[in-house]
């Protein structure tokens, strides 16, 4: 069970258990094994065979071949595997970011529903006080029965809105459970702080967001960095394919043993092996690899622009929500003043009961809009933190150190 409804706790649980991240981690394990496999190709290759000849004799052969020079193909294969592993690690980061944003969206819906319920409960409490007052006035013959019916009907409307918000909360809880793999504890809604306090915190924490949103933030996004590593991997593939233009120099030892005569003979060779492919197809494969590099370069540029556009749109939504919040805070304060004034004027006979109830509804509408806007601020803020790699779980430095290229002097097994 998730221990609380704090966003960092929810995200930490989600990125630990979500299958998207688990799949990316498994893929990265495969690329790590790919590095080991590519390095092992530098070692001698053993072989053993047994054949049955025309003279009814059985001959066994044991051999071992060591490549001496491959034109750089084997080292290029190792370096390609290294960059594939780097790209796979960045894919883990990218999937974590995606899961984090999905969690933020569900959390935003959850806190919005909880905060709306609080508004509706306050409004219902206010209307019930009015209902009690109007009941006394009707009993005293001061007010008509229709005015009591009006406030009773408004209570019913607000109760329906409250139930709708509660259902929205349950849907958000179910979505959070699906994302994190754990259920929220009972009564978690009581642990949701006032949104005004959370918004004040994020406003202070977002002072430098505008500069970051229009800076080079996209260069460090895992999606873009993954594309960069894929480009380097493809370049190593080009080197490996280009090496097929040259023959492979190898040393080989073979030992034959005749089981009928119990005689054996061993020989040592140094040879050349040239395999250009059918119709010299290796040359075409090299050109195809070069074209793939150009394609990946364009993909990286497109990804970078898309990330930057998304960040800027997200920041504009954040800034717009902050501006709306300021006007809505003033609107709520003004609506409260109007309601208080209308209450006094109703007692004095200068305002109708319907005008008082309409003032209550207007105040409630402004408060609900304010809650929605504040939840938008919080959602946009945390999504921007993910995009800017400012969340506490976003530690990318290890995978972004300068890559040390493998060469033939390096040990195969470390």
Protein Blocks (a to p, Z undefined) as FASTA:
>chain_A
ZZblcfklmmmmmmmmgmklmmmmmmmmmmmmmmmmmmmmmpccddddddddfkopacdd
ddddddfbgghmmmmmmmmmmmmmmmmmmmmmmmmmmmmmmmmmmmmmmmmmmmmmmmmm
mmmmmmmmmmmmmmmmmmnomacfklmmmmmmmmmmmmmmmmmmmmmmmmmmmmmmmmno
pacdehklmmpccfklmmmmmmmmmmmmmmmmmmcklmmgmklmmmmmmmmmmmmmmmmm
mmmmpccddddddddddfklopacddddddddddebghhlmmmmmmmmmmmmmmmmmmmm
mmmmmmmmmmmmmmmmmmmmmmmmmmmmmmmmmmmmmmmmmmmmmmnopacfklmmmmmm
mmmmmmmmmmmmmmmmmmmmmmmmmmnopafklcfklmmgccddddfkbcfbZZ
